[in-house]
Amino acid sequence: MDGLNAFPPDVPKDRVEIMRKAFAETLQDPALQAEAAKMKMDMTYRPPDDLTRLVADLYDTAPALIATSEEARAEFAGRLDRCAQHTDLLCRPRESGTTR
């Protein structure tokens, strides 16, 4: 299922388990599955351990990889800005008597 479902760290474990069980059971409801299919929504249940592992993996990402990703993102953002400027120029209405 798309989206993130998490609780603050101070929520008692028994309440977290109650919510996890209810959430898992809800996602297995055939009526919900049918309605989700009509809306083309992914309602696949993913166990809480998957999210825990994902978050742990993100925190274990090598600093060099994060730096490289940030550099690439900044370069791409600059290219998008330049592209948007050119697109704006191309999309403006022509002034009478001018050609492109």
C-alpha positions as CSV (number, residue, x, y, z in Angstrom):
1,M,0.0,0.0,0.0
2,D,1.3,3.5,-0.8
3,G,2.0,5.7,2.1
4,L,3.7,5.5,5.4
5,N,2.1,4.4,8.6
6,A,4.2,5.0,11.7
7,F,3.7,6.0,15.3
8,P,5.7,8.3,17.6
9,P,8.2,6.4,19.7
10,D,6.3,7.0,23.0
11,V,3.1,5.0,21.9
12,P,2.8,1.9,24.1
13,K,3.8,-1.3,22.3
14,D,0.4,-3.0,23.0
15,R,-1.4,-0.1,21.2
16,V,1.0,-0.3,18.2
17,E,0.4,-4.1,18.0
18,I,-3.4,-3.5,18.1
19,M,-3.1,-1.0,15.2
20,R,-0.8,-3.2,13.2
21,K,-3.2,-6.2,13.5
22,A,-6.2,-4.0,12.6
23,F,-4.4,-2.5,9.6
24,A,-3.3,-6.0,8.3
25,E,-6.8,-7.4,8.7
26,T,-8.3,-4.4,6.9
27,L,-6.0,-4.7,4.0
28,Q,-7.1,-8.3,3.5
29,D,-10.8,-7.3,3.3
30,P,-12.2,-8.4,-0.1
31,A,-14.5,-5.4,-0.3
32,L,-11.6,-3.0,0.3
33,Q,-9.5,-4.9,-2.3
34,A,-12.3,-4.7,-4.9
35,E,-12.8,-0.9,-4.3
36,A,-9.0,-0.3,-4.4
37,A,-8.8,-2.2,-7.7
38,K,-11.4,0.1,-9.2
39,M,-9.3,3.1,-8.2
40,K,-6.1,1.4,-9.3
41,M,-4.7,1.7,-5.8
42,D,-2.0,-0.7,-4.5
43,M,-3.3,-2.2,-1.2
44,T,-0.6,-4.8,-0.8
45,Y,0.1,-5.4,2.8
46,R,3.8,-5.0,3.7
47,P,4.8,-6.1,7.2
48,P,6.1,-3.5,9.7
49,D,9.5,-5.1,9.6
50,D,9.8,-4.1,6.0
51,L,9.5,-0.4,7.0
52,T,11.9,-0.8,9.9
53,R,14.5,-2.4,7.6
54,L,14.0,0.4,5.0
55,V,14.5,3.2,7.5
56,A,17.6,1.4,8.9
57,D,19.0,1.0,5.4
58,L,18.5,4.7,4.7
59,Y,20.4,5.7,7.8
60,D,23.2,3.3,6.7
61,T,23.6,5.0,3.4
62,A,27.2,5.9,2.8
63,P,27.9,9.7,3.1
64,A,29.8,9.7,-0.2
65,L,26.7,8.3,-2.0
66,I,24.5,11.0,-0.4
67,A,26.9,13.7,-1.5
68,T,27.0,12.3,-5.0
69,S,23.2,12.2,-5.1
70,E,23.0,15.8,-3.9
71,E,25.4,16.9,-6.6
72,A,23.4,15.1,-9.3
73,R,20.2,16.6,-8.0
74,A,21.6,20.1,-8.0
75,E,22.9,19.7,-11.5
76,F,19.6,18.3,-12.7
77,A,17.7,21.1,-11.0
78,G,19.9,23.7,-12.8
79,R,19.2,22.0,-16.2
80,L,15.4,22.0,-15.5
81,D,15.6,25.8,-14.7
82,R,17.4,26.5,-18.0
83,C,14.9,24.3,-19.8
84,A,12.0,26.1,-18.3
85,Q,13.5,29.5,-19.3
86,H,13.8,28.3,-22.9
87,T,10.3,26.8,-22.9
88,D,8.9,30.1,-21.6
89,L,10.6,31.9,-24.5
90,L,9.3,29.5,-27.1
91,C,5.7,29.6,-25.7
92,R,5.3,33.3,-25.6
93,P,3.0,34.8,-28.2
94,R,4.8,36.3,-31.2
95,E,4.9,40.0,-31.5
96,S,3.5,41.2,-34.8
97,G,6.0,41.3,-37.5
98,T,8.6,39.0,-35.9
99,T,9.7,35.5,-36.8
100,R,11.3,32.7,-34.8
